[in-house]
């Protein structure tokens, strides 16, 4: 489970990077001046010139690379950024192996890095220990005698992020951003989203069947009879299906007003769950608070009835499964393999596991990533890169201000407030000014799972410890080596980790502005800034508070324009009969569209654009749009794509290119898109928000 509050808006721009590849020797599919530049341009090398850009621009822009880089058996998807990932894995592995090669000072970050790595890589020790690292938690579940005991376990295991029954988290109060608040939310599902329990799609029905078998096999690994475990699995599945029925749909979770209900803990008990003593339970988690924010009240009132109607044995098996599944990857091979067989093979389509050392690095990143991040940026993110992208943020902020000023549908009253919010967006580029202090985190050599549980408890305690204290607006919720970025509406900030700007095989100084403004300026910086003004972000003011600062007419006008985008994406069918959920993906689609607009407007002020010289046979504007497509260069297995469509608020990569660009007149002009071609959208049908 993510530790990032649900209202943070990550871009999920998977693995942005550029690889140096040979140029294809085919004739161009577009009319463009011939370049005097030398052959071998890295961007042109990605192009599939057998595809007309007016038919499928995503394939045209990226298809050459796809043909030479099929998805490895160990991966569910593969994109240009995976090449950067490979480079970073090698660097992070070296950091770990160097730390493990010699004695380190007790309680230092190096000691923790060393012990984490050494223990996680010790497969013999994991085999000897089996499931025993979880013995204390399994004993807690075995002692459950009634529903109240089961709830006690769910509270006790909140710091372990097992996802059982419900969620309890601490992050900023949406209506009072200077205050940290306890949030209660729906949770408890083992499948990625509620729709997996109800979809009539045959492939999803097969996933449900495989999930049922997976639960049974997992319970059997705990030592039970296979037949009994299979029977227990059916009851656990029925319990989860009932939880899913109580849960809100993905698109309904995106409404910040509808998912905000402030109550006292006593009111939650009296009005929603009489059997749960919230004041006492929250106190056991060190959450002493006068009020909580309940996301989905009907979920909790329904949970009260469901718990009363569920046999104790079913609740125990449910809790056992969620505990073991959460930590299976850190146990012995039998548990690890069983977890992989469902989570990776069935859900994502992977053929073989990734090398253990890579999976260990992924786990370490979650456990104590900032410790590695400090070492990472010293090698991979020089001051020149930080300066370049900091300046790009300001160039795009200026472009947004210009677009707000020029809007013909927004009133001056709302424009003034929009300008204030835009000016107030805090930029965080590369890495934090203040590094996280891990001195109280205990990492040893007892077991891999023990270290992961210790890190999970530590991170949870760090978050809970913020209650009653001033909000630390300098804090980062992503590590510098993370291939992602986010907008936090409560802080009105964009956070851009160093790794999102990395270019594999090409030095940052060698990347022309057209590409840089396309892949970084548009898909990351402009995207994240636009999140402050998408259908969710626009409801937060400059101070980060959930406040209606729009006039009624402006809100109506925004809604009408946003509805066009919902309809556009609803029309896309990655699989026959399986549509993109335009409503659920609206915020990300608006941000993609806004990013593409802003990046282009800012790029037009650069010397490269003004000079108009071609590189690799491509005009500056063509390179900009190809750079944008480069940011989403990713191919995905059908299984992973299907999971994505049902559980992710982001449209799949291909449609994050096709959708936004088809709304831009400059794109039509740059590539000669003609009426009747799939990429063509008539001017009257194009989305126009910003």
C-alpha positions as CSV (number, residue, x, y, z in Angstrom):
1,X,0.0,0.0,0.0
2,X,1.2,3.5,-0.8
3,X,2.2,5.7,2.1
4,X,1.3,8.8,0.0
5,X,-2.0,10.4,1.0
6,X,-4.7,9.7,-1.6
7,X,-5.0,13.4,-2.6
8,X,-1.4,13.6,-3.6
9,X,-1.4,13.4,-7.4
10,X,1.5,11.4,-8.7
11,X,2.2,11.7,-12.4
12,X,3.2,8.0,-12.8
13,X,5.2,9.0,-15.8
14,X,6.9,5.6,-16.0
15,X,10.6,5.6,-16.4
16,X,11.3,8.7,-18.4
17,X,14.6,8.4,-20.3
18,X,16.3,8.5,-23.6
19,X,18.6,5.8,-25.0
20,X,21.1,6.3,-27.8
21,X,20.0,4.2,-30.7
22,X,20.9,3.9,-34.3
23,X,18.7,5.9,-36.8
24,X,16.3,3.9,-38.9
25,X,17.2,4.1,-42.6
26,X,13.7,4.3,-44.0
27,X,12.2,7.3,-45.7
28,X,10.3,9.8,-43.5
29,X,6.5,9.4,-43.4
30,X,6.1,13.2,-43.0
31,X,7.1,16.1,-45.2
32,X,10.0,17.8,-43.4
33,X,13.1,19.7,-44.5
34,X,16.3,17.6,-44.8
35,X,18.7,18.2,-42.0
36,X,22.3,19.1,-42.3
37,X,22.9,17.5,-38.9
38,X,24.9,14.3,-38.6
39,X,23.0,11.0,-38.7
40,X,22.3,9.1,-35.5
41,X,20.0,11.5,-33.7
42,X,18.8,9.6,-30.6
43,X,15.2,10.8,-31.0
44,X,14.9,9.9,-34.7
45,X,16.1,6.5,-33.9
46,X,12.9,5.7,-32.0
47,X,10.6,6.4,-34.9
48,X,8.8,3.7,-36.8
49,X,8.6,5.3,-40.3
50,X,6.3,2.6,-41.6
51,X,3.5,4.2,-39.5
52,X,1.8,7.4,-40.5
53,X,1.8,9.8,-37.6
54,X,-1.8,10.7,-38.5
55,X,-2.9,7.1,-38.0
56,X,-1.1,6.2,-34.7
57,X,1.3,8.8,-33.5
58,X,2.3,6.8,-30.4
59,X,3.5,3.9,-32.6
60,X,5.1,6.3,-35.1
61,X,7.1,8.0,-32.3
62,X,8.1,4.9,-30.4
63,X,7.6,1.9,-32.6
64,X,11.2,1.7,-33.8
65,X,12.4,1.3,-30.2
66,X,9.6,-1.2,-29.4
67,X,10.7,-3.5,-32.3
68,X,14.2,-3.6,-30.9
69,X,13.2,-3.9,-27.3
70,X,10.5,-6.6,-26.6
71,X,9.2,-7.0,-23.1
72,X,11.6,-9.2,-21.1
73,X,10.0,-12.3,-19.5
74,X,10.7,-10.8,-16.1
75,X,8.7,-7.7,-16.7
76,X,5.0,-6.8,-17.1
77,X,5.8,-3.8,-19.2
78,X,8.9,-2.3,-20.8
79,X,9.7,1.2,-21.8
80,X,12.6,3.5,-22.6
81,X,13.0,4.4,-19.0
82,X,13.7,0.8,-18.0
83,X,17.1,1.4,-19.5
84,X,17.7,4.2,-17.1
85,X,16.4,1.9,-14.3
86,X,19.0,-0.6,-15.3
87,X,21.7,2.0,-14.9
88,X,20.4,3.1,-11.5
89,X,20.1,-0.5,-10.3
90,X,23.7,-1.0,-11.0
91,X,24.7,2.1,-9.1
92,X,22.5,1.3,-6.1
93,X,23.7,-2.3,-6.0
94,X,27.3,-1.0,-5.9
95,X,26.4,1.3,-2.9
96,X,25.0,-1.7,-1.1
97,X,27.8,-4.1,-1.9
98,X,30.4,-1.6,-0.8
99,X,28.6,-1.0,2.5
100,X,28.3,-4.8,3.0
101,X,32.0,-5.4,2.3
102,X,33.3,-3.9,5.5
103,X,32.2,-3.2,9.1
104,X,30.1,-0.1,9.5
105,X,29.6,2.2,12.5
106,X,26.6,1.0,14.6
107,X,23.3,2.8,13.8
108,X,24.8,4.6,10.9
109,X,22.9,4.7,7.6
110,X,25.7,2.6,6.1
111,X,25.2,0.0,8.8
112,X,21.5,-0.2,8.0
113,X,22.1,-0.3,4.3
114,X,24.7,-3.1,4.8
115,X,22.5,-5.2,7.2
116,X,19.4,-4.8,5.0
117,X,21.2,-5.9,1.9
118,X,23.1,-8.8,3.5
119,X,20.0,-10.2,5.2
120,X,17.7,-9.8,2.2
121,X,20.2,-11.5,-0.1
122,X,20.7,-14.5,2.3
123,X,18.3,-17.0,0.7
124,X,19.5,-19.9,2.8
125,X,18.5,-18.0,6.0
126,X,15.1,-17.3,4.5
127,X,14.6,-21.0,3.7
128,X,15.5,-22.0,7.3
129,X,13.1,-19.4,8.8
130,X,10.1,-20.1,6.6
131,X,7.1,-18.2,7.9
132,X,8.5,-17.9,11.4
133,X,9.3,-14.1,11.1
134,X,5.5,-13.7,11.2
135,X,5.0,-15.9,14.2
136,X,4.1,-13.1,16.7
137,X,1.5,-11.6,14.3
138,X,0.1,-15.0,13.4
139,X,-0.3,-15.8,17.1
140,X,-2.2,-12.5,17.6
141,X,-4.6,-13.7,14.9
142,X,-4.9,-17.2,16.4
143,X,-6.0,-15.6,19.7
144,X,-9.0,-13.9,18.0
145,X,-12.3,-15.1,19.6
146,X,-14.8,-12.7,18.3
147,X,-15.3,-9.8,15.9
148,X,-14.0,-7.2,18.3
149,X,-10.7,-9.2,18.6
150,X,-10.5,-9.2,14.8
151,X,-10.8,-5.4,14.8
152,X,-8.1,-5.2,17.5
153,X,-5.8,-7.1,15.1
154,X,-6.7,-4.8,12.2
155,X,-5.7,-1.8,14.3
156,X,-2.6,-3.4,15.6
157,X,-1.5,-4.3,12.1
158,X,-2.1,-0.9,10.6
159,X,1.6,0.0,11.0
160,X,2.4,-3.1,9.0
161,X,0.3,-2.0,6.0
162,X,-1.5,-5.3,5.6
163,X,-4.6,-3.6,4.3
164,X,-7.0,-5.5,6.5
165,X,-10.6,-4.2,6.9
166,X,-10.0,-0.4,6.7
167,X,-7.4,2.3,6.5
168,X,-6.2,4.7,9.2
169,X,-3.7,7.3,8.1
170,X,-2.4,10.7,9.1
171,X,-2.0,13.5,6.6
172,X,-3.1,17.1,6.2
173,X,-6.7,18.1,6.8
174,X,-8.1,19.0,3.4
175,X,-10.0,22.0,4.8
176,X,-7.3,23.2,7.1
177,X,-3.9,22.5,5.5
178,X,-1.9,23.7,8.4
179,X,-3.2,20.8,10.5
180,X,-2.4,17.1,10.4
181,X,-5.6,15.0,10.7
182,X,-6.4,11.3,11.1
183,X,-8.2,9.9,8.1
184,X,-10.4,6.8,8.0
185,X,-11.0,5.1,4.7
186,X,-12.3,2.0,2.9
187,X,-9.8,-0.8,2.4
188,X,-9.5,-4.5,2.9
189,X,-9.5,-5.8,-0.6
190,X,-6.9,-8.3,-2.0
191,X,-7.7,-7.6,-5.6
192,X,-6.6,-4.2,-7.1
193,X,-10.0,-2.6,-7.1
194,X,-13.7,-3.3,-6.3
195,X,-14.5,-3.7,-10.0
196,X,-12.4,-6.9,-10.1
197,X,-15.1,-8.5,-7.9
198,X,-18.0,-7.6,-10.1
199,X,-16.8,-7.1,-13.7
200,X,-18.5,-9.5,-16.2
201,X,-15.5,-9.5,-18.5
202,X,-14.4,-13.1,-19.0
203,X,-10.8,-12.3,-18.5
204,X,-11.6,-10.6,-15.1
205,X,-13.8,-13.6,-14.2
206,X,-10.7,-15.8,-14.7
207,X,-8.7,-13.5,-12.5
208,X,-11.3,-14.0,-9.7
209,X,-11.0,-17.8,-10.1
210,X,-7.2,-17.6,-9.9
211,X,-7.4,-15.4,-6.9
212,X,-9.6,-17.9,-5.1
213,X,-7.1,-20.6,-5.8
214,X,-4.2,-18.3,-4.7
215,X,-5.9,-17.6,-1.3
216,X,-6.3,-21.4,-0.8
217,X,-2.7,-22.2,-1.7
218,X,-1.5,-19.4,0.6
219,X,-3.5,-20.7,3.6
220,X,-2.3,-24.2,2.9
221,X,1.3,-23.1,3.1
222,X,0.6,-22.1,6.7
223,X,0.3,-25.8,7.4
224,X,-3.4,-26.5,6.8
225,X,-5.1,-29.3,4.9
226,X,-5.4,-28.3,1.2
227,X,-9.1,-29.2,1.1
228,X,-9.8,-27.2,4.2
229,X,-7.7,-24.3,2.9
230,X,-9.6,-24.3,-0.3
231,X,-12.9,-24.2,1.5
232,X,-11.7,-21.4,3.7
233,X,-10.6,-19.5,0.7
234,X,-14.1,-19.5,-0.7
235,X,-15.4,-17.9,2.5
236,X,-12.6,-15.3,2.5
237,X,-13.4,-14.5,-1.1
238,X,-17.1,-14.0,-0.1
239,X,-16.1,-11.7,2.7
240,X,-14.0,-9.6,0.5
241,X,-16.7,-9.4,-2.1
242,X,-19.0,-8.1,0.6
243,X,-16.4,-5.5,1.4
244,X,-16.1,-4.6,-2.2
245,X,-19.9,-4.1,-2.4
246,X,-19.6,-1.6,0.4
247,X,-16.7,0.3,-1.3
248,X,-17.0,3.3,-3.5
249,X,-16.0,3.1,-7.2
250,X,-12.7,4.4,-8.4
251,X,-14.2,7.5,-10.0
252,X,-16.2,8.3,-6.9
253,X,-13.1,8.4,-4.7
254,X,-11.8,11.3,-6.7
255,X,-14.4,13.8,-5.4
256,X,-12.6,15.5,-2.4
257,X,-15.8,17.1,-1.0
258,X,-17.8,13.9,-1.2
259,X,-15.0,12.0,0.6
260,X,-14.6,14.4,3.5
261,X,-16.7,14.0,6.6
262,X,-15.3,15.4,9.8
263,X,-16.5,13.7,13.0
264,X,-15.3,13.1,16.5
265,X,-14.1,9.5,17.3
266,X,-17.1,9.2,19.6
267,X,-19.4,10.2,16.8
268,X,-17.9,7.6,14.5
269,X,-18.6,5.0,17.1
270,X,-22.1,6.1,17.9
271,X,-23.3,6.8,14.3
272,X,-21.3,4.2,12.2
273,X,-19.7,1.4,14.2
274,X,-21.1,1.0,17.7
275,X,-18.9,-2.1,18.3
276,X,-15.6,-0.2,17.6
277,X,-14.3,2.0,20.4
278,X,-12.6,4.5,18.2
279,X,-11.2,6.8,21.0
280,X,-9.5,3.8,22.6
281,X,-8.3,2.2,19.4
282,X,-6.8,5.4,18.0
283,X,-5.1,6.0,21.3
284,X,-3.4,2.6,21.0
285,X,-1.9,3.9,17.7
286,X,-0.8,7.1,19.5
287,X,-3.4,9.0,17.6
288,X,-5.0,11.1,20.3
289,X,-7.3,13.5,18.4
290,X,-10.5,15.3,18.9
291,X,-11.6,14.8,15.3
292,X,-11.1,12.5,12.4
293,X,-11.9,12.7,8.7
294,X,-14.1,9.8,7.5
295,X,-13.8,9.3,3.8
296,X,-16.7,6.9,3.2
297,X,-19.1,6.7,6.1
298,X,-21.4,4.1,4.5
299,X,-18.4,1.7,4.2
300,X,-17.9,1.7,8.0
301,X,-21.6,1.4,8.8
302,X,-21.7,-1.6,6.4
303,X,-18.6,-3.0,7.9
304,X,-20.2,-3.0,11.3
305,X,-23.0,-5.3,10.0
306,X,-20.7,-7.5,8.0
307,X,-18.4,-8.1,11.0
308,X,-21.3,-9.2,13.1
309,X,-22.5,-11.6,10.5
310,X,-19.1,-13.2,9.7
311,X,-17.9,-16.3,11.6
312,X,-14.7,-15.9,13.6
313,X,-12.9,-18.5,11.7
314,X,-13.5,-16.6,8.4
315,X,-12.2,-13.4,10.0
316,X,-9.1,-15.2,11.2
317,X,-8.4,-16.7,7.7
318,X,-9.0,-13.3,6.1
319,X,-6.4,-11.7,8.5
320,X,-3.9,-14.5,8.0
321,X,-4.1,-14.2,4.3
322,X,-3.6,-10.5,4.2
323,X,-0.7,-10.6,6.6
324,X,1.1,-13.4,4.8
325,X,0.4,-11.9,1.3
326,X,1.8,-8.5,2.4
327,X,5.1,-10.1,3.5
328,X,5.3,-13.2,1.3
329,X,8.0,-11.7,-1.0
330,X,10.3,-11.4,2.1
331,X,9.8,-15.0,3.3
332,X,11.1,-18.3,1.9
333,X,10.8,-19.4,-1.7
334,X,7.5,-21.2,-1.3
335,X,5.7,-18.1,-0.1
336,X,7.5,-15.9,-2.5
337,X,6.7,-18.1,-5.5
338,X,3.0,-18.3,-4.5
339,X,2.8,-14.5,-4.2
340,X,4.5,-14.1,-7.6
341,X,2.2,-16.6,-9.3
342,X,-0.8,-14.5,-8.7
343,X,0.4,-10.9,-8.2
344,X,2.9,-11.0,-11.1
345,X,1.8,-13.7,-13.4
346,X,-2.0,-13.6,-13.3
347,X,-2.4,-9.9,-12.7
348,X,0.5,-8.5,-14.7
349,X,1.5,-11.2,-17.2
350,X,5.1,-11.6,-16.1
351,X,6.8,-14.9,-17.1
352,X,9.7,-15.1,-14.7
353,X,10.6,-13.3,-11.5
354,X,13.0,-10.4,-11.7
355,X,16.5,-11.0,-10.2
356,X,16.4,-11.1,-6.5
357,X,18.9,-8.2,-6.1
358,X,16.6,-5.9,-8.1
359,X,13.6,-6.8,-6.0
360,X,15.7,-6.2,-2.8
361,X,16.6,-2.8,-4.1
362,X,12.9,-2.0,-4.7
363,X,12.1,-3.1,-1.1
364,X,15.0,-1.1,0.3
365,X,13.7,1.9,-1.5
366,X,10.4,1.6,0.3
367,X,12.0,0.9,3.6
368,X,14.7,3.5,3.8
369,X,15.0,5.1,0.4
370,X,16.2,8.6,1.5
371,X,19.4,7.0,2.9
372,X,20.2,5.8,-0.6
373,X,18.9,9.0,-2.2
374,X,21.5,11.2,-0.6
375,X,24.3,9.0,-2.2
376,X,22.4,8.7,-5.4
377,X,22.1,12.5,-6.2
378,X,25.8,13.0,-5.6
379,X,26.5,10.9,-8.6
380,X,23.6,11.4,-10.9
381,X,22.1,14.9,-10.5
382,X,24.7,17.7,-10.8
383,X,23.9,21.3,-9.9
384,X,23.7,22.2,-13.6
385,X,20.7,19.8,-14.0
386,X,19.0,21.1,-10.9
387,X,19.4,24.7,-12.3
388,X,18.1,23.8,-15.8
389,X,14.9,22.2,-14.6
390,X,14.3,24.8,-11.9
391,X,14.5,27.4,-14.6
392,X,12.1,25.3,-16.7
393,X,9.6,25.3,-13.9
394,X,9.5,29.1,-14.0
395,X,9.3,29.2,-17.8
396,X,6.2,26.9,-17.6
397,X,4.7,28.9,-14.7
398,X,5.0,32.0,-16.9
399,X,3.4,30.2,-19.8
400,X,0.4,29.2,-17.6
401,X,0.0,32.7,-16.4
402,X,-0.2,33.9,-20.0
403,X,-2.8,31.2,-20.8
404,X,-4.9,32.2,-17.8
405,X,-4.8,35.8,-18.8
406,X,-5.9,34.9,-22.4
407,X,-8.9,32.7,-21.4
408,X,-12.2,33.9,-22.8
409,X,-14.4,31.8,-20.7
410,X,-13.1,32.6,-17.2
411,X,-14.1,35.7,-15.2
412,X,-11.6,38.2,-13.9
413,X,-12.6,37.3,-10.4
414,X,-11.6,33.7,-10.8
415,X,-8.6,34.6,-12.9
416,X,-7.2,36.7,-10.0
417,X,-7.5,33.8,-7.6
418,X,-6.0,31.4,-10.2
419,X,-3.0,33.8,-10.6
420,X,-2.6,33.8,-6.8
421,X,-2.6,30.0,-6.7
422,X,-0.2,29.7,-9.6
423,X,2.2,32.1,-8.0
424,X,2.0,30.3,-4.7
425,X,2.9,26.8,-6.1
426,X,6.1,25.7,-4.4
427,X,8.7,23.9,-6.5
428,X,10.8,21.1,-5.2
429,X,13.4,20.0,-7.7
430,X,15.8,17.0,-7.5
431,X,16.1,16.4,-3.8
432,X,15.1,17.7,-0.4
433,X,17.1,20.4,1.4
434,X,16.8,18.5,4.7
435,X,17.5,14.7,4.5
436,X,15.4,12.3,6.6
437,X,17.0,11.2,9.9
438,X,17.0,7.4,10.2
439,X,18.7,7.3,13.6
440,X,15.7,5.6,15.3
441,X,15.1,3.0,12.6
442,X,16.3,-0.4,13.7
443,X,17.6,-2.6,10.9
444,X,19.4,-5.8,11.8
445,X,20.2,-9.3,10.5
446,X,17.4,-11.3,12.1
447,X,15.4,-11.7,8.9
448,X,14.4,-9.9,5.7
449,X,10.7,-9.8,6.8
450,X,11.7,-8.5,10.2
451,X,13.5,-5.6,8.6
452,X,10.6,-4.8,6.4
453,X,8.2,-4.9,9.3
454,X,10.5,-2.7,11.3
455,X,10.7,-0.2,8.5
456,X,7.0,-0.2,8.0
457,X,6.4,0.4,11.7
458,X,9.0,3.1,11.8
459,X,7.5,5.0,8.8
460,X,4.0,4.7,10.3
461,X,5.3,6.1,13.6
462,X,7.0,8.9,11.8
463,X,3.7,9.9,10.2
464,X,1.7,9.5,13.4
465,X,4.2,11.6,15.2
466,X,3.2,14.6,13.1
467,X,-0.2,14.9,14.9
468,X,-0.4,18.1,16.9
469,X,2.8,19.5,15.4
470,X,3.1,22.3,12.7
471,X,3.0,20.9,9.2
472,X,6.4,20.4,7.7
473,X,6.0,21.8,4.2
474,X,9.6,21.0,3.4
475,X,9.1,17.3,3.6
476,X,9.2,15.0,0.5
477,X,6.9,12.0,0.0
478,X,9.1,10.5,-2.8
479,X,12.8,9.6,-2.9
480,X,15.2,11.4,-5.3
481,X,15.8,8.1,-7.2
482,X,12.1,7.6,-7.8
483,X,10.8,7.7,-11.4
484,X,7.8,9.8,-10.7
485,X,6.6,13.2,-9.5
486,X,3.5,14.5,-7.8
487,X,1.4,17.5,-7.0
488,X,0.2,17.9,-3.4
489,X,-2.9,20.1,-3.2
490,X,-2.7,20.6,0.5
491,X,0.8,22.1,0.2
492,X,0.1,23.6,-3.3
493,X,3.5,22.2,-4.4
494,X,5.0,20.2,-7.2
495,X,7.7,17.7,-6.2
496,X,10.1,16.5,-9.0
497,X,12.6,13.9,-8.0
498,X,16.0,13.9,-9.6
499,X,15.5,10.5,-11.4
500,X,12.6,11.8,-13.4
501,X,15.0,14.0,-15.4
502,X,17.7,11.3,-16.0
503,X,18.7,10.5,-19.5
504,X,20.4,7.2,-20.2
505,X,23.2,7.3,-22.7
506,X,22.8,11.1,-23.3
507,X,24.2,13.8,-21.0
508,X,21.6,16.3,-19.9
509,X,23.6,19.1,-21.6
510,X,23.3,17.2,-24.9
511,X,19.5,17.0,-24.9
512,X,18.1,19.8,-27.1
513,X,15.4,22.1,-25.6
514,X,12.7,20.7,-27.9
515,X,13.1,17.2,-26.4
516,X,13.7,18.5,-22.9
517,X,10.5,20.7,-23.0
518,X,8.5,17.8,-24.4
519,X,9.5,15.0,-22.1
520,X,10.3,17.0,-18.9
521,X,8.6,20.3,-19.4
522,X,5.3,18.8,-20.6
523,X,4.9,15.4,-19.2
524,X,6.3,16.2,-15.7
525,X,6.5,19.9,-14.9
526,X,3.5,21.2,-16.8
527,X,1.6,18.1,-15.9
528,X,2.1,18.6,-12.2
529,X,1.4,22.3,-12.3
530,X,-1.8,21.6,-14.2
531,X,-2.9,19.2,-11.4
532,X,-3.4,22.3,-9.3
533,X,-6.2,23.2,-11.7
534,X,-7.7,19.9,-12.7
535,X,-11.1,18.7,-11.6
536,X,-9.7,17.8,-8.1
537,X,-6.9,20.3,-7.7
538,X,-9.0,23.3,-8.7
539,X,-11.1,22.8,-5.6
540,X,-8.1,23.7,-3.3
541,X,-7.1,27.3,-2.9
542,X,-3.6,28.9,-2.8
543,X,-3.1,27.9,0.8
544,X,-4.0,24.3,0.1
545,X,-7.5,24.3,1.6
546,X,-10.5,22.6,0.1
547,X,-12.4,25.8,-0.7
548,X,-14.7,26.8,-3.5
549,X,-12.9,29.8,-5.0
550,X,-14.6,29.7,-8.4
551,X,-17.7,31.6,-9.5
552,X,-20.6,29.4,-10.3
553,X,-20.5,30.3,-14.0
554,X,-16.8,29.6,-14.2
555,X,-17.2,26.2,-12.5
556,X,-20.0,25.4,-14.9
557,X,-17.8,26.4,-17.9
558,X,-14.9,24.3,-16.6
559,X,-17.3,21.3,-16.1
560,X,-18.6,21.5,-19.7
561,X,-15.1,21.5,-21.1
562,X,-14.0,18.7,-18.8
563,X,-17.0,16.6,-19.9
564,X,-15.7,16.7,-23.5
565,X,-12.5,15.1,-22.2
566,X,-14.5,12.5,-20.3
567,X,-16.3,11.6,-23.5
568,X,-13.2,11.6,-25.6
569,X,-11.4,9.0,-23.3
570,X,-14.6,7.0,-22.8
571,X,-14.5,6.3,-26.5
572,X,-11.1,4.6,-26.4
573,X,-11.2,0.8,-26.2
574,X,-7.8,-0.7,-25.5
575,X,-9.6,-4.1,-25.6
576,X,-12.9,-4.7,-27.4
577,X,-15.7,-3.7,-25.1
578,X,-13.3,-2.5,-22.3
579,X,-13.1,1.3,-22.3
580,X,-10.9,3.7,-20.5
581,X,-12.8,5.2,-17.6
582,X,-12.9,8.8,-18.7
583,X,-14.3,10.0,-15.4
584,X,-11.8,8.2,-13.2
585,X,-8.9,9.4,-15.4
586,X,-10.1,12.9,-15.8
587,X,-7.6,14.6,-13.6
588,X,-4.6,12.9,-15.2
589,X,-6.0,13.6,-18.7
590,X,-6.5,17.3,-17.9
591,X,-2.9,17.4,-16.5
592,X,-1.5,15.6,-19.6
593,X,-3.4,18.1,-21.9
594,X,-2.3,21.1,-19.8
595,X,1.3,19.9,-19.7
596,X,1.4,19.5,-23.5
597,X,0.0,23.0,-23.9
598,X,2.3,24.6,-21.4
599,X,5.5,22.9,-22.4
600,X,4.9,24.0,-26.0
601,X,4.2,27.6,-25.1
602,X,7.3,27.8,-23.0
603,X,9.4,26.1,-25.6
604,X,8.3,28.7,-28.2
605,X,10.4,31.2,-26.3
606,X,13.7,29.3,-26.7
607,X,16.3,30.0,-29.2
608,X,16.0,26.6,-30.7
609,X,12.3,27.2,-31.6
610,X,13.0,30.7,-32.9
611,X,15.9,29.5,-35.1
612,X,13.8,26.7,-36.6
613,X,16.7,24.5,-37.5
614,X,16.1,20.8,-38.0
615,X,17.8,18.0,-36.2
616,X,17.7,14.5,-37.6
617,X,15.3,15.7,-40.3
618,X,12.8,16.9,-37.6
619,X,11.7,20.5,-37.0
620,X,11.8,21.9,-33.5
621,X,8.0,21.5,-33.1
622,X,8.1,17.9,-34.3
623,X,10.9,17.2,-31.9
624,X,8.9,18.7,-29.1
625,X,5.9,16.4,-29.8
626,X,8.2,13.4,-30.2
627,X,9.9,14.3,-26.9
628,X,6.4,14.3,-25.3
629,X,5.7,10.8,-26.7
630,X,9.1,9.7,-25.5
631,X,7.9,10.4,-21.9
632,X,5.3,7.8,-22.3
633,X,7.3,5.2,-24.3
634,X,6.1,2.1,-22.7
635,X,4.7,-1.3,-23.9
636,X,2.5,-3.4,-21.6
637,X,1.4,-7.0,-21.4
638,X,-2.3,-7.5,-21.9
639,X,-2.7,-8.8,-18.3
640,X,-1.1,-5.6,-16.8
641,X,-3.0,-3.4,-19.2
642,X,-6.3,-5.0,-18.1
643,X,-5.5,-4.5,-14.5
644,X,-4.5,-0.9,-15.2
645,X,-7.9,-0.2,-16.9
646,X,-9.8,-1.4,-13.9
647,X,-7.8,0.0,-11.0
648,X,-5.7,3.0,-12.2
649,X,-6.8,6.7,-12.5
650,X,-4.2,7.1,-15.3
651,X,-5.0,6.3,-18.9
652,X,-2.6,3.7,-20.4
653,X,0.6,5.2,-21.9
654,X,-0.5,5.0,-25.5
655,X,-3.7,7.1,-24.9
656,X,-1.8,9.6,-22.8
657,X,-0.1,10.5,-26.1
658,X,-3.0,10.0,-28.6
659,X,-5.6,11.8,-26.5
660,X,-4.0,15.1,-25.4
661,X,-2.1,15.7,-28.7
662,X,-5.1,15.2,-30.8
663,X,-6.6,18.3,-29.2
664,X,-3.7,20.6,-30.2
665,X,-3.8,22.5,-33.5
666,X,0.0,22.8,-33.5
667,X,0.3,19.0,-33.5
668,X,-2.0,18.7,-36.5
669,X,0.1,21.3,-38.3
670,X,3.5,19.9,-37.4
671,X,2.7,16.4,-38.7
672,X,0.1,17.3,-41.4
673,X,-2.7,15.4,-39.8
674,X,-5.6,15.2,-42.2
675,X,-9.4,14.9,-41.8
676,X,-10.4,11.2,-41.7
677,X,-7.2,10.1,-40.1
678,X,-7.6,8.5,-36.6
679,X,-5.4,11.3,-35.0
680,X,-7.5,14.0,-36.5
681,X,-10.0,15.9,-34.3
682,X,-12.2,18.6,-35.9
683,X,-11.6,22.0,-34.3
684,X,-15.1,22.1,-32.9
685,X,-14.6,18.7,-31.1
686,X,-11.2,19.6,-29.6
687,X,-11.0,20.0,-25.8
688,X,-10.2,23.5,-24.8
689,X,-9.7,24.2,-21.1
690,X,-6.5,26.0,-20.7
